[in-house]
Amino acid sequence: MKVIWKFTIRPFTTTVRMPRGAEILTVREQHGEPQIWALVNPRELMGDREILIVPTGGDVPEGGKFVGTFFIENGSLVFHVFDFGYEENR
């Protein structure tokens, strides 16, 4: 059985501990903080997943998968989120 979990992320690069094989569904701001929602199997082993958060105009290294865009401070700050996968897969 899979469930949806929420993970708080912090600009700019962050490591998120989540079950292996988690499918990132979306990224949004909630209560002033960026969050990732992912479909997970809670019985899977946990792994460290590298997430990169960059502002518009910021440099993005090769190899990341675009996850989404979120706005904070009433839309005055725009950030883009990229998934670089689990630590052992890099």
C-alpha positions in Angstrom: 0.0 0.0 0.0 1.3 3.4 -0.9 0.6 6.7 0.9 1.4 10.4 0.2 3.9 12.0 2.6 5.0 15.6 2.8 8.6 16.7 3.1 9.8 20.2 4.0 12.7 21.5 1.8 15.1 24.4 2.3 16.9 26.4 -0.4 19.3 25.8 -2.0 20.6 22.2 -1.9 19.0 19.9 0.6 19.0 16.2 1.4 15.6 14.7 2.0 15.3 11.4 3.8 12.5 9.5 2.2 11.6 5.9 1.3 13.5 4.5 -1.7 11.4 4.5 -4.8 9.3 7.5 -3.7 7.6 9.3 -6.6 7.7 13.0 -6.2 4.2 14.4 -7.1 4.5 18.1 -6.7 6.2 21.0 -4.9 4.3 23.9 -3.4 4.6 26.5 -0.6 2.6 25.9 2.5 2.6 28.3 5.5 5.6 30.1 4.0 7.7 27.0 3.6 8.4 25.0 0.5 7.1 21.4 0.6 7.4 18.3 -1.5 4.6 15.7 -1.7 5.6 12.2 -2.7 3.9 8.9 -3.2 5.8 6.5 -1.0 5.7 2.9 0.2 6.3 3.4 4.0 7.7 -0.1 4.2 10.7 0.6 1.9 14.1 1.4 3.3 14.9 5.1 3.8 17.4 6.9 1.6 18.9 10.3 1.2 17.7 12.1 -1.9 19.4 15.2 -3.2 17.1 18.1 -4.1 18.4 21.3 -5.6 16.4 24.5 -5.2 17.4 27.4 -7.4 16.0 30.9 -8.0 15.0 32.1 -11.5 18.3 32.8 -13.3 20.3 30.5 -11.1 22.7 27.8 -12.4 21.4 24.2 -12.7 23.9 21.4 -13.0 23.3 18.6 -15.5 21.5 15.5 -14.5 18.6 16.8 -12.4 15.0 16.2 -13.1 12.7 19.2 -12.9 10.1 18.7 -10.1 8.3 22.0 -10.0 8.2 25.7 -9.2 7.0 27.5 -6.1 6.5 31.1 -5.0 7.1 32.7 -1.6 6.6 36.1 -0.1 3.4 36.8 -2.2 5.1 35.7 -5.4 8.1 38.1 -5.2 10.5 35.1 -4.9 10.4 32.3 -7.4 12.3 29.0 -7.0 12.6 25.9 -9.2 13.2 22.4 -7.7 15.3 19.7 -9.3 15.7 16.0 -8.2 19.1 14.5 -8.4 18.1 11.1 -7.0 19.2 9.0 -4.1 22.8 9.3 -2.8 23.7 5.7 -3.8 22.6 6.2 -7.4 24.9 9.2 -8.1 
